[in-house]
Amino acid sequence: MQPPELRLVLGDQCSASLSALEDLDPARDVVLMMEVQAECTYVPHHPQKIALILSAMRHFARALEARGVRVDYIRLDDPANTGSFSGEVARAVARHAPARIIATEPGEWRVLAEMESWEATLGLPVEIRDDTRFLADLAFFRRWSHGRKQLRVEFFYREMRRATGLLMQGDQPEGGEWNYDAENRKPLPKGMLPPAAPRFPPDAITQEVMALVAARFPAHFGRLEGFNWPVTAAEAKRALAAFIAERLPRFGDFQDALAEGEATLFHSLISTSLNIGLLLPGDVCAAVEAAYRAGQVPLNAAEGFIRQVLGWREYVRGLYWLKMPGYGATNALAAHRPLPEFFWKGDSGLRCMDAAITQTRDLAYAHHIQRLMVTGNFALLAGLDPLAVQEWYLAVYADAFEWVELPNTHGMALHADGGVMASKPYAASGAYLNRMGNHCARCRYDVKRAEGEGACPFNFLYWDFIARHAQDFAGNPRMAMPLSTLRKMAPAKLAALRSEAAKFLDTVSPLP
């Protein structure tokens, strides 16, 4: 009998269509799945994130076994567990004597580098296959990006619309416009109550995992109580169906809204399911388009959501692999302040910040405007060290994997890549936060004050940021308006604003 092939399935690869499982022979081959300590602790991941991945892995292993597949499953608490991918692959090779190892490319550069070392260290062939679960392969992105001075997502998104035919009428976009972002910026009306998120009570497998995570990682930021993530493909499909029926119709209007006490608003809550493979982006986009074609949702909602998946999600993955391994180490704005302690405690006194941080602690979730324009905006204005901010985002969100987290944080939120991703820094004063949300009304700080007692820190930090980087942005046409305002500002007023910023930052984040 021929020796088996060892097929690897990682924690974010819980997909029946995974390329590593193609042409698998259940009578011969072995699937290796590994829960390892190193992956739980290379940053202090939120307990809900660890529990989500381990539970999804265990459910997926059970589904494979139900199909007659032999699964070699290594649990985190196995006394013989070496705690690393390489250690567990070596042990599996010793157990099964496979002819070769077959894996799907991982989502993180460091894991790919580890995989690429196995052939030499283990002395047998290692085949690393493309991850075909995405709508654009990496070669497509490289071809698109070749020769371009600027890698703007809008132009990539249009190419993806043409390539897939999603929301197209022949060679023209549905409705005559490629992008309805201008219709996606309404604040939540007073008295409007978004529907509750669907519930996925932890089953016996998830409860066992939660107990393990609670025992092993008691010091990690975040609460396990209230865990409510889909952990199987069937649950993920239910989550998608609930979103399309209950929240997608209003998603387009209010996707950028901030609202006191409303953690999820009209958002999909399926990014975890997409990022660990319980849902596939093509299926998700097709379901949303079908709802639009059936007259169930407006065009601005369908386009706004498809843009996030087909455009943004595919784009950030392509950019990550194009620019790694050095991308995350750039620091174009020379930001060096350490992460303030309130990023872990949620006690800054800024109501919008504390709401986003405590919600993150409780749910391992915050929507994209909370990430970009609240915590990310603060980090940008304050000049926080990109490496520290990136580690925080990677640790605290259940959907955060480096391929998607790093470009979003480094390029979009922090502008640390110098404009590779975004044409301008996403910097905003308190006026934006007040316009898009209702936290300011009950905040200890006055959003209408830029200096003096009780002034909103976002206001003086914003002008300090603009002044600090005036030369950096002098040639950027999208920064012409704030730079013009800065030039007209009375020197005494600017000095007072910058003094306020310096005092505040020295209190919450003194330079090392």
Secondary structure, 3 states (H helix, E strand, C coil): CCCCEEEECCCCCCCCCCHHHCCCCCCCCEEEEECCHHHHHCCCCCHHHHHHHHHHHHHHHHHHHHCCCEEEEECCCCCCCCCCHHHHHHHHHHHHCCCEEEEECCCCHHHHHHHHCHHHHHCCCEEEECCCCCCCCHHHHHHHHCCCCCCCHHHHHHHHHHHHCCCEECCEEHHHCCCCHHHCCCCCCCCCCCCCCCCCCCCHHHHHHHHHHHHHCCCCCCCCCCCCCCCCHHHHHHHHHHHHHHHHHHHHHHCCCCCCCCCCCCCCCCHHHHHCCCCCHHHHHHHHHHHHHCCCCCHHHHHHHHHHHHHHHHHHHHHHHHHCCCHHHCCCCCCCECCCCHHHHCCCCCHHHHHHHHHHHHHCCCCHHHHHHHHHHHHHHHCECHHHHHHHHHHHCCCCCHHHHHHHHHHHHCCCCCCCCCCCCCCCCHHHHHHHCCCHHHCCCECCCCCCCCECHHHHHHHHHHHHCCCCCCCCHHHHHHHHHHHHCCHHHHHHHHHHHHHHHHHHCCCC
